[in-house]
Amino acid sequence: MRLIILLFLSSFISQAQQTYEIKGVVTSDNETLPFANVYLEKTIQGTTSDDNGKYLISNVAPGTYQIVASFTGFNTVKKEIKITNKNISVNFNLEGGESLNEITITGTLKAVTRLESPVPVEVYTSTFLKKNPTSNIFEALQNVNGVRPQINCNVCNTGDIHINGLEGPYTLVLIDGMPIVSGLSTVYGLSGIPNSLIEQVEIVKGPASSLYGSEAVGGLINVITKLPENAPLFFADTFVTGWGELNLDAGFKTKVGKKANLLFGANYFNYSNPIDNNNDNFTDLTLQDRISIFQKWSFERENNRQLSIAARYFYEDRWGGEMQWNSKYRGGDEVYGESVYTSRYEVLGNYQLPIEEHVNFQFSYADHDQNSAYGDTFYLAQQRIAFGQFIWDKELQNHDLLFGTALRYNYYDDNTPATLRADEVTIPSIFVQDEITLDAKQKLLVGMRYDYDARHGNIFTPRLAYRFKPTDSDIIRLNAGTGFRVVNLFTEEHAAITGARDVIVTEELNPEQSYNVTLNYLKKLYTKGGMQFTFDTSAWYTYFTNAIIPDYDTNPNQIIYSNLDGYSVSRGFSFSVDAVFASGIRGSIGATIQDVSQTNDGENIKQMLTEQYSGVWSLSYKNYPTNITVDYTGNLFGPMRLPLISDLDPRKEYSPVWSIQNIQFTYDGFKNIDIYAGVKNLLNWTPNKGNPFIISRANDPFDKDVVFDTNGNAVATPDNPYGLTFSPDYVYGPNQGIRVFFGLRYQLY
């Protein structure tokens, strides 16, 4: 009996320890797909397919599993399997997910795929934003080819966005297609758009004034927020850094009644830990306390007609300055600090008229109040922008017509010498566009916009775009157009209102005019080994007349504004490659080479704070069995000319080559939860390296010990051997060094 029991137990244990194999092949479009990830969900068991697309998972215990096959750039496939007492075979066929089929609206004011658009539009999704988590859209664009967030002040850390080397005022920033981020908000209002609410960011490089009017001279950035019906039921994303920064995005969606959907989101950011690693007694990073609240309503209407309304409120209290500064010193000359209170609200909406034709009314309003103290100089400003436009979209045989009429109201007032009276203007506009299908391979877009500005008269901005698609894998685009910009001195340079330099306007300023030609070539390449490549190359040339360039060189104590007696040119070449490798690694690399200069009275001068070349890259790899994704991102910038104070200034006239690199690890093995951590600025680069100092006369920020001659120029003395005055505008990169970060992301659908 004992022997029988022993044999029975041995058989039972053997059966309980019996494991099995799962094997199969992974294909796509009847081609084997090597190096695809195949794994059992919620386990650590998995593998990758071999050169022939075959895979084998061994030692699988009996049970019911979800087996998953995935490959970057393809749609993931999941199947349920049950293992009882034998090996099984499971095959997969993955369909390609084509990122170039993303829907864009910015290039033509119509929803089209990137491949079909005659205007090259770059699209960056929420996935891109998550590769290097940031607290605002300003920082998030640091890894976009040809785009650079420029910090304009070492103390308050305000900035703007450069596209292809052109200063921030040449870039128009839109939210859901509405031009409410301009003027003051270009400098202060780019923070606080909750990244969790962003569906995608679309970027057009080159003039777009024929559709969007003034400011769209060098390019535009359209931040598109999520539709309530497409958002999670609840979401939260928070992270902290080793410097003490705290960022929180949170929100929810809900149905209100039978026909209304509400999306609510809020962003809170706090940094209250003064750090002075470069030992100049000034904060390296501005302290901030910021909150932004966002609501978006969409309504269900008959015949799927559109109706949406969104609103955002933003408040920020930021300061930077001497380490011993606090609010009791605000506006005084005892301890130097730059304290900025920003309050703004925005409303925007889209209403499709209840008629047979496709006509939309779009509107927006923004109110921005600025209360700033730069040392003992106050800057008080208000800006109001109201905008409305009707757009009629009409399709005919081989023609896709767009007619529009717009009205824009601008109000701006401040207490600086640059604004002697409030600037108030209403600009009516009309525009027309025709996208002509010449044949299956060719499209031609022609457009014209007319604006009337009472200060400057009639303004015409034509546009031409041609798209040739010789094969399904090749696209050639040729774009030509004009742009115009009416100057607002505040947006030109932070130093214009800090009191560090006097503002001199030598003449009545005329609007700038630009003429641009851009040639773009896009190539898709697929290999039999499952690899995908997208090559995107552009060359551009932009010529400016009446360019308004701040002159820092004639007098170091002044900023002189005038229309350039000559011309300005921006030209360059950019190249990028997006790749999906058979190993599952997804990567991209891009480079831009550019020359931005002004010719005035026969003299050619390189533009200040403009890099000669730049590069960006990213590498992503997900190990599916462990649910860990690694993202490595970085950028590199070449030398740029910097604003020196005097001929004796010991700081470098040109910046060195510099790079910011980041790494992040994300674990998504929990249901609805992602945990991420990493390191920002791995190289610990800061602009003070190689320079004796960054802020000029940081020890005497009110110039109390500076000796001036009869012309107002600083004189070299034993206490001031270089003849300098206090100035924080020698800045080209962030002062924030290496730091770790840790975050948690939750989404409930």
SULQUI-V503490 format. One line per field, one symbol per residue. psi: psi as a letter, one per 40 degrees, with the letter a starting at -180 (. if undefined). burial: b if it has 16 or more other ideal C-beta (glycine too) atoms within 10 Angstrom, else e. A space follows every 10 residues. Layout:
BEGIN
psi: ???
burial: ???
END
This chain:
BEGIN
psi: dddddddddd ddddddehii ihiaihihfe hihifihhih ifiehiaiia deeiihhifh iiahihhhhi hheihihhih ihhcfiiihh iihhhhhhde eihieddeei hiiddehehh hhhhidddde dghieidddd eefhhehhhh hehedefiaa hhhfeiidee hhhihfehge gibdeddeee iehhdeehdi hhhhhihfdd deaidfdeii hhhhiiidee iidiihhiii ieeeihhhhi aiiihhadeh hhhhiihhhh hfghhgdefe eihdhhhihi ihhhihhihh iiffiihihi ihhhhhhiii aideiideeh eifdhhihhh hhhiiihiih hhifidighi hiiihhhhhh hihgbehihh iihhhhhiih hhhhhihehg ihiihihhhh hhiifieegd ihhhihhiii iihhhhhdad ehihhiihih ihhddeahhh giihhhhhgd ieehhhhhhi iiiihhihdd edhdedeeed iihhheihhi iihihihhhh hhhihhidee ihihhhhihi hhhhifhhhh heddheeihh hihhgbiihh iahihihhih ideehhiiii ihhihhiihh fehhhhhifh idiiiiiihh hhhddefhhh hhiiihhaii hihididehe ihdiiihihh iiiihhhfei hehhhiiahi gdefhieehe ididhhfdeg eefdehhiad eeihhhideg eefiihheeg heiiehaiii ihihhhhh.
burial: eeeeeeeeee eeeeeeeeeb ebbbbbbbee ebbbbbbbbb beeebbbbbe eebebebeeb eeeebebbbb bbbbeebeee eebeeeeeeb ebebebeeee eeebbbbbbb ebebbbbbbb bbbbeeebbb bbbbbbbbbb bbbbbbbbbb bbbbbbbbbb bbbbbbbbbb bbbbbbbbbb bbbbbbbbbb bbbbbbbbeb bbbbbbbbbb bbbbbbbbbb bbbbbbebee bbeebbbbbb bebebebbbb bbbeeeeeee bbbbbbbbbb beebbeebeb bbbbbbbbeb bbbbbbbbbe eeeeeebbeb ebebbbbbbb bbeebeeebb eeeebbbbbb bbebebbbbb bbeeeeeebb ebbbbbbbbb bbbbbebbbe bebbbbbbbb bebeeeeeeb ebebebebeb ebebebebbe eebeeebebe bbbbbbeeee eebbbebbbb bebeebeebe bebbbbbbbe eeeebebbbb bbbbbbbbbb bbbbbbbbbb bebbeeeebe bbbbebbbbb bbebebeeeb bbebebebeb bbbbebbbbb bbeeebbebb bbbbebebbb bbebbbbbbb bbebebbbbb bbbbbbbbeb eeeeeebbbb bbbbbbbbbb bbebbebebe bbbbbbbbbb bbbbbbeebe beeebbebeb bbbbebeeee eeebbbebbb beeebbbbee bebbbbbbeb bbbeebeeee eeebeeeeeb ebbbbbbbbb bbbbbbbbbe bebebbeee
END
